[in-house]
């Protein structure tokens, strides 16, 4: 079955770094755009970053631009989010999710992982 | 950035009742619009995409309508499993943006 499994969350001090990973299975990972979406405790959903299937295009939320980097390894069916210069306001559950359409420009998010918690605190 | 505004913030309903949720975009997003359902401790689930197309496995009691800037999600007859938070989202522009959510609770 189609599945996304995040890992790498944890507790980190302000200014620290963390790398999240998302392992994909059950679909042809190398043909789908992928996203990271986060949710602060008790808050709504916030889109964070996107990479096209071939990494030719990447987009970021203004709140993370210059600090976070999205990447992927299609040979390992894995999506990454490198998070540097972390702030308290980055505390959230981070979900990876895939585009419904493989090569389309406009697509909803049809499969989500269970999320991994990132806590930024001293 | 396209702002998505959902109303109401909370909707109280009884099982069997009809529920209508609204979402307004700050500029046209054509039909590149989706609804998601989220239950406590779970990931969001795609309900509706392209404004009115039900995702795989979504019951027919869920329907979506609208285009441009005004969108509606209708649950024709609330079931116990429908009490959750619903988010709208536009995927016409970068950054992708979500509404703040509508909580559907039991009256």
Boltz contact constraints between the chains, C-beta under 6 A:
constraints:
  - contact:
      token1: [A, 44]
      token2: [B, 100]
      max_distance: 6.0
  - contact:
      token1: [A, 44]
      token2: [B, 101]
      max_distance: 6.0
  - contact:
      token1: [A, 45]
      token2: [B, 87]
      max_distance: 6.0
  - contact:
      token1: [A, 45]
      token2: [B, 98]
      max_distance: 6.0
  - contact:
      token1: [A, 47]
      token2: [B, 95]
      max_distance: 6.0
  - contact:
      token1: [A, 47]
      token2: [B, 96]
      max_distance: 6.0
  - contact:
      token1: [A, 59]
      token2: [B, 94]
      max_distance: 6.0
  - contact:
      token1: [A, 61]
      token2: [B, 95]
      max_distance: 6.0
  - contact:
      token1: [A, 95]
      token2: [B, 43]
      max_distance: 6.0
  - contact:
      token1: [A, 106]
      token2: [B, 32]
      max_distance: 6.0
  - contact:
      token1: [A, 106]
      token2: [B, 91]
      max_distance: 6.0
  - contact:
      token1: [A, 108]
      token2: [B, 34]
      max_distance: 6.0
  - contact:
      token1: [A, 108]
      token2: [B, 46]
      max_distance: 6.0
  - contact:
      token1: [A, 108]
      token2: [B, 49]
      max_distance: 6.0
  - contact:
      token1: [A, 108]
      token2: [B, 91]
      max_distance: 6.0
  - contact:
      token1: [A, 110]
      token2: [B, 46]
      max_distance: 6.0
  - contact:
      token1: [A, 112]
      token2: [B, 43]
      max_distance: 6.0
  - contact:
      token1: [A, 112]
      token2: [B, 44]
      max_distance: 6.0
  - contact:
      token1: [A, 114]
      token2: [B, 43]
      max_distance: 6.0
